[in-house]
Amino acid sequence: MDTRLKRAARAGNVSDLYSIIERDGNVLKNLDEVEFVNTPLHIAAENGCTEFAMEILSLKPSFARKLHRGLSPIHLAVQAGHKEMVLRFIEIDKDLVRIRGKSGETPLHYISRLGNYDGLLDKILETCPDCIRDVTTINSTALHIATESNRLDVLQVLIRTLKKKDYCREVVNGKDKDGNTALHIAARNNQPEMLKLLLNCKADKYDTNQHGLTALEVAQEHNSRESITILRGCFFPVFSNFNHKMEKQIMASATKASLLIFHDMDNISDQDRNALLVILGLLLTTTYQASLSPPGGVWQGDSPSEPFHHRPLEERDSPGSIGTSVLGESYFLIFYILAYVVFIVTYFLTLALLKPFPNGFRTALEVLLAFLAMCFDQSLSSIAPTFSIAVTLRIFSTIIFILMVFLCIAYHQVSKLSVSIVGCWIFPSYSLSLFAGEKVVAVIQVFLLFLVLYDEFWKGTILAVGYSLFLWMGIPCCIHRMLVFL
């Protein structure tokens, strides 16, 4: 490279740059023709001369992707800690953060080793979240590097980003050349906080490395007591003792079944997706309408019996309550079991089709759909001709819901928030409340909500508190009395 050009790049002197170009119009072209070369952009990036770097980048965009000693300009800017320079680079081309340098490392891998200075990592992941999937030549992810470098601040940001992605489980359980996941490394180095973060992000503690060791066995080899305690307990000891082979068999079966329903759903065009959403919306509307207007109608005010929920326990199995279906028990069950299957399957298919929508908008729709499912379930319980039919329907709906949850866990495309709301509502609380009391059932439901969402703390907390207030402060009763009064 021309010595004068080096000097100008190091000083960040744009005027000198154009003077040099005026003397030799091919000065930048000659550098561009060399595949691996030290360019003025490399020098400016290393020295933090942002204005000069942007000028060169506008003249020769290709310089941004050239490697010198295995490093691109953005690698050098990250290494030198020039945050403004890095941000300007990714504003111009977000894919620059995915340039693979020496050992296949991207700028994200460098930051994972050096630390999240001035929140640069947050900005990079916000601009290009998919770069978290990139691996080095030894198959290490950013999670491996952050864990190996004991960068808790970096791991927290990486995990926060991963939780929003459908490929969360795939990345967090990625294996390096030795078959180690990030969990193995955290166990080996006795990093309890990192272990908790990784386990909260679906890290598989049963995964083995090339030596056939799980993370727990690695921790035991190094006598890391805190790590051993965490890996044995996994926060919920009762669930951690679940037979792993059985769990894997269930998941394998669920995956095969889910492929029959969800196969190629990601490849659906926008036009076909919109058409399917319309069809599914009509199915939801039709089945919900059936719950409000059952065949033959419901018993009216001249019925000999008072409303179903106001009747004494010993009278609840005699038909004829105000507001309950006039259908016989067998006909009611046949009709509404079919309707329930249609509604629940349609509900899950709709959730799966919402994946491409913006995150905030998608979450709002998922919560609204969950509330619709709750209303549908409550409607069926209310119009059931007898108490035993209501309990039968609730048990059937719970079984169908659990089966659909297994299918969707295998597919990884359905909102945990939406599913947990409906799941805890469908939980056969009405029958259980007769034996344990409504407040005990409310506690169980709140616990289930929080258990499902414990890795999304604020969502779980807000949902659990709101649900508690709704049940314990008698809001349903107040609403019912107002409607009766009106």
N, C-alpha and C positions, 0 to 999 in steps of 0.2 A: 504494500500500500504506500502511496505517496506520503512522504514525511510531513509535508504541509497539511495534508488532509487529516493525518493522525493528530497533529497539534490542534487543528481547528475543532476536531471532534472532542478532544480531551478538554478544551477550554469552552466548548459549546458556542463557538463563534459562527453564527449563520452567515454573516457578511463574508468572512474568509472562505466559507464553503462555496459561495457563488462566484467569488473571485477565482478560485481554483477551477471550477467548472467552466468559467469563461475562457481560461487559458487552455484547458483540455476537456473538450466536450465528451470524451469517452472515458473519463476517469472512473465514473461509477459503473459504466457498462463493462469495462474490463474486469472489475471485481465481481460483477454479476455472473460472468461467464465461468467463474471458478466455483466448483461445487461446495467445497469446504474452505472457508476463508474468513479472516478477521476483517469485518467491515466497519465503516465509521459508526454504524448503528450499534454494534457491539461495544465500541469504546464509549459512546455517549451514554448507553444504558448502564454500563459499569460505573461511570462517573456521575450519574444523576443529572445529566444535561438534557432535561425533558424537551425544551423548545427545539434544540438541535436534532434530537432523536425524531421528533414529529415531522420536522422538515425533511429529513432523510427518508422517513417512512412514506411520506407523500410522493417523493421522487422515485423511490425504489422499494415498493411493498415487499418484494421477494427477499430483501435483506432480513426481514423479521423471522424467516424460517431457515436461514443458513446457520450452520453449526461451525464453531471454531473451538477446537479442543473439546468437542463433545457438548458445547453449550450454545444455546441460542441467546439473542439479546434479552429476552424476557427471563431466561434462567439467570443471567448475570444481574439483572435488576432486582430479582428476588433475593439472590445471594447477597447483594450489597445492601438490601433493606430499603430500596427506593420505592416506597409505596405509590407515590403519585405517578411515577414512570410506569409501574405495573398496571395501574388502573387505566392509564391512557392507552396502553397496549390493548387491553381487553375490551375497551370501549370501541376501538377500531375493528378488532377481530377477536371475538370471544374464543375461537378455536385455537388461539395462540397458547392457551394454557394446557393444551393437549399435545404440544410438540414434545417428542421423545428425544432426549439428549443422551449423554453418556449413561450406560447401563440401563437404557430405556426409561430413565426417570423424567417425569414431567415437572413443570414448576410446582404443581400441587405436592408432589413427593418431596421437593426441596423444602417447601413451607412446613410440611408435616415433620420434617427433621429439625428445622430451625426454630419453629414456634410461630404462633399466630400474632405477630407484631402489628399493632394498630388496627386490629380487626381485618387485616388483608384477606385472610382465609374466608371470612364470611362473605366478602365482596366477590371473591372468585367463585365460590360455590353458588352464590345467588345468580351470577351471570351465566355460569356453565356447570350446573349440578351434575351432569353426566360424566364429568371428568373424574369423579370419585371412583368410577369403574376401571380406570386405567391401571395397568400393572407394569412392573419393571421386567427386565430380562430374566430375573430370578422369581418372577410371578408374585412379587410383593405388592400389596395394595397400599394406599395411604394409611389405612388402619394398621397394617403390619409395621410400617415405618414409625408412625406416631407412638405405638405401643413400645416398640423397641427403643425409641429415643426418650421414653417416659414423658411424653408431651400430653399431659392430661387436658390442657386447654384446647389443643388441636383435636383430640379424640372427642371431646364434648361437642364441638362444632360439626365434626364429621358424622357423629351419631345422630345429631339433630337433623341434619340434611337427609340421612339415610331413611329415617323414620317416615319421611314424606314420600318415599319412592317404593314402587312395586318390587324392585329388585333388591330390597333391603336384606332379605335372608341370603340371597346369592352372594352379595358383597361381603357381609359380615362373616360368612363362613368360607370365604375364599382361602385357598391354601397356597403357601409359598413352595419353593422347590423341595423343601424337606417335609411337606405335608402339614406344616403347622398353620393353624388359624391364628388370628390375633388373640384369641382366648388362650391358646397354648402359650404364647409369648408372655401375656400378662400373668399367667399362672407361674411360669418359670421365673419371672422377675419379681414375683410377690407384689403385684400392683392391685390391691383390693378395690380401689375406686374404679379402676379401668375394668376390672372383672364385672362389677355391678353394671356399668354402662353397657358393656357388650352383651351381658345376659338379658338386659332390658331391651336390647335391639335384636332379639331372636337368635343370638349365638347358640349354636348346638353344642352343649357341654359333653355330648356323647361322641362327637367326631374324633377320629383317631388320626395321628400323623403316620409317617412312614415306618416308625418304630412300633406302631400299634398301640400308642399311648393316648389316653384321653387327657383333657386339661387337668382333671383331678389327679390322675396318676403322675403327670408332670409336676404338679404342686407337691405331691407326696414325695417324689424323688428328691426335690430340693428342700423338703421339710418347711414349706411355706405355710405356716399355721393359719394365718388369716385367709389366705386363698383357699385352703382346704375347707375351712368352715363355710365360706361363701359358696363354693362349688358343690358342697354336700347339701346345703340347705336350699340354694337357689331361691331364697326369700320365702318360699312356701313349701316347707318340708313334706307336707302330705302329698302335694302334687309331684314333687321331685322323685318320689319313690314309685311312681307309676312305671309299670314294666315297659322298658324302652323298645324291646322287640315288638311287643303288641302295638305300641304307638306307631312304629314305622310301618307295620303291616296295615294298620288302619289307614295311614296316610297314603300308602301305595295304592290301596283299593280306591280311596277317595280320588286320587289323581287320575286313575283310569276312568272312573265314572265321570269326573268333571270334564274330561276331554270329549265325551260324547255330547255334552251340553255346550261347553264354552269353546270348542275347537275353532280356531281361526277367527275368533271374535275380534282380536286386535287388528286383523287385516280388513275389517269391514270398512267400506267407503263412507264418507260423511253423509252422502245421500241415502244409502241403505240404512245407516245408523239412525238417521232421523225418521225414516219410514218405520223401522222397527220400534222406535220409541213411541210413535203414534199408535201402533197396534197394541203395544204393551199397555199404554195409557188407557185404551179402550177396554182392554181386559180387566185392568184394575177397577175402572169405573163401573163396569157391568157387574163384576162379582161383589163390589161394595154395595151397589144398588140392591142386589139380591138380599144382602144382609138387612137392609132397611125395609124391603117389601117382599117378604117370603111368599111363596105360592099359597094362595088361599087367604092371605092376610094374617092379622093377629086378633086375639080376643079383645073386644072393645069394652067400654065402661059398664055395659049391662051384664058383664060376666059375673058369675056367682062368686068369684074369688078375687081377693085384693092382689096388687102387683107382686110379682115373683119375689123380689128382694125384701118385701115387707112381711112375707108370710113366715110363720114359725117353722123351725127346722123339721119338725115331724110332719108338716103338711107340704113340704116342698116337692115331694115326688108325686103329688096328685095334679093332673093337668088342669088347664082352664084358668090360669092367672091372667090378669089384665096385662096386655102388651106382649104376651108370649104367642108363639106360632100356633095356628090351629092344626098344622100337620101332625099326623101321628108320629110316634117316636121313631119307628123304622124309616118312614119316608123322610122325616126331618134329617136323620143321620146320613142317609144315602145322598140326599141333595147337598147338604152342607159339607160333607167330607170331600165331595168332588169340588165344590166351590172353594174350599180351603186350599186344596192342592193347587188349583189354578191361581189363586191369589198369591200364595207364598212363592211359587216358582216364578210367577210374573214379577213379583217384588224383587227377587234376587237377580233376575235377568236385567231388570231396569237399573239396579245398582251397578251391575257390571258394565252396562252400556254408557254410564255416566263418566267413565274413566277419563276421556280426553277433555272434559270440561275444566275450566279454571278452578283451582283448589277451593277458594272461598265460596264460589257459587255452587260447586259440587257438594260441599259440606252442607250448605243450606238446604239443597234439594234432598240430600240423604236424610237429614233430620226430619224434614216435612214428610217424606215417604214413611219413615219410621212411625211418626204420629198417625199417619193414615192407617198403617197396619195395626196399631194399637186400637184405633177406633173400630176397625173391622172385627178384631178379636172380641172387643167388649160388646159390640152389637150382637154377635152370635151368642155370647153368654147370656145376654139380656133376654133374647127372644126364645131361647131353648125352652121347650114345653115342660121339661121336668129338671130337677136338680141333677139327677144321675146322667141325663143327656148332656147337660152343661159340663159336668166333670169329664165325661167321655170325650167330648169335643176338645176340651183343654188338654187332656193327655195326648190325644191324637195330634193336635197342633204342635205340641212340644216335640213329639217324635219327628214330625215332618220338618220342623224348624232345625232341629239338631242335624238331621241328615243333610239339609241344604247348607248348613254352616260347614260341615266337613268337606262338602264339594267345593265350597268357595275358599276354604283355607288352602286346599290343594291348588286352586287357580290363582290365589293372591290378588284378586281384583275387586274385592268388596269391602266397603267401609266398616272398620271395626266399631266405630261410634254408632252407626245406624243399626248394625246387627245387635250390638249389646243392649241398646234401648228396647228393641222389640223382644229380644230373648228374655230379658228380665221381666218384661210385662207378661209375656206368654207363660212364663214359669207358673205352674198350676197353683197360684196363690189362693184362688177362691175356695178350693176344696181344703187346702192346708190351713187356711185361716180359721176353719171351724174347729180344728183340733189345737192349734198353737196360738191363735189370736192374731188379729190384723197387724198389731204393732210388731210382733215377732216376725211375721212374714215380711213386713216392710224392712226390718233390719236385714233379713236374709237377702232381699232384693237389692238393697243398697250395697251390701257387701259384694254381691255378684257383679254389680255395675263397676265398683271400684276395682275389683279383682281383674276384670277384663281390661280395664283401662289404666292399670297401675303404671304402665310405662308412658302414658300421656297424662301426667299428674293433674294438670289444671282442668282438662276436659273431664277426667274422672271425678275430681272433687266437685266441680260445678254441677255436673249431672247428678251425683249422689246427693248433694245438699238440696238441689231443686226437687228431686224425687222425694226426699224425706219431708220437705215442707208440704209438698202436694198431698202426701198421704197422711201425715200426722196432724196437720192443722185443719183437717176436715174440709178442705176446699171442695172435694167432690160432693160432700153432703150439702154444703152451702149452695153449690150450683144446682143440685137436685131440688132443694127447697125453693129456690128462686123460680125454677121452671114450674114446679107444682103450683106456687103462688100465682104465677102469670096465667 
